[in-house]
Every structure is written in structure tokens, then in C-alpha cells.
Amino acid sequence: MLALTSLSEMFSHSDLRKKLDGTHESGFASLVNTWALGMADLTREDVERGLQSVLNSGMEFEPSLPAFVKRCKPQAHAYPCRTLAD
């Protein structure tokens, strides 16, 4: 799974990395299944947006699934953009 592999590469010291490397094999299938279900409605573009967001954030630890999914979705601007015609 692209997102898990990419996140584990960004956060090589994390528990996620240990799970993906097989040191916690009993939780691996559950981890992959949970993330697959949580990301089922995301497109590849969404996942790439989320990964880029995490990379740009400077986070020291990988995000939770809900936090990552939120980063994947296009964010509406807090303030509407105005044009010169407005």
C-alpha cells in the first residue's frame, strides 16, 4: 500500500516502520486492512496530496489514519478568494 510504505520511509524510527518490517507481524494484516478501509474513498491524487502534506509539515511522527485522511482531502480556503472584479 503506497501510503503506508511512503509514511514508513518518512518516519523510519516509528512503530509503523517496525510493523511494516515484520517485527510486529501479528498486527500487520490488521494495520493494512484498517488503513485500506479508511482510505477506500480516496483517489491516488488524494493520497499523493496527503503524503506531500505530511512531508511539508515537518512532523516528527506519522499521523493517525483520521489525520492522514484529512490531509488527503482538498482543503477549502478559510477566506474566500477575491478577484479584482469583486
N, C-alpha and C positions, 0 to 999 in steps of 0.2 A: 504494500500500500504506500503510495507516493508520499502522503503527508506524514505518516509515522516514520518512514525511512528518512525523510528530509529533516524532520524535527529531531530525530535521534542523532543525526550528523551535526546539527547545530548545537545540541546540548550533550556532548559526548560524556559528561560526568553524571548524567541523570539516571534515575531509576528506569526511565523509558528505554534508555540505551541498554541497560542491563537486561531488561525483559526481551528486547529485540535480539540481543546477542545470545540468548538462550540460558542465562544464569537463573532465570525465573520461568522456566518453561511451562509450569502449570498455569500461569496467568497469561501466557502469550496469546492463546486462542481466544480467551475471553477479552483481552485488550483489543485485539484486531476486530473481533465481532462488534464490540461496543462502539469503536470508532467508525466502523463501516456503517452501522445503523445510524449513528449520529450525523454522519456526513452524506447519507443517501441522497438527499435533495440538492447537494452541491454539484456544480459543474467543475470541469477541470480548471476553467478560468477562475472560479471562486476559490478553489484550493490554492492555486498559484498566488492569488491576491492575499490569501491568509498567510501563506509561507513568507511572502515578501514583507507583509506587515510585521510578522514576528521577527524577521531578520532586521528590519529597520528599527524595531522598538528598543533594542539593546537589552532585552530581557535576559536574566541570568538563568532562569529555569523555564522549562517548557510550559505552555499554557494548558489549562484543563480543556477537556473536549468542548464544553459550552463556550469558553473564552475563545478557543480557536475558531469555532463555527461563527461566532460573532465577527471575528476579524476577516473571515472569508466573504461576508456579505458586503455588497456596496453600501457605503455609509452616506446617508443624506447629510447635506450640509446643515449645520446648526442655524445658519443665517442664509436666507435665500440670496442667490447671486443676482445682482442687478446689472443691467446693461446701461449704456449711455443713453438709450432711448427712453429709459424709465423716468 
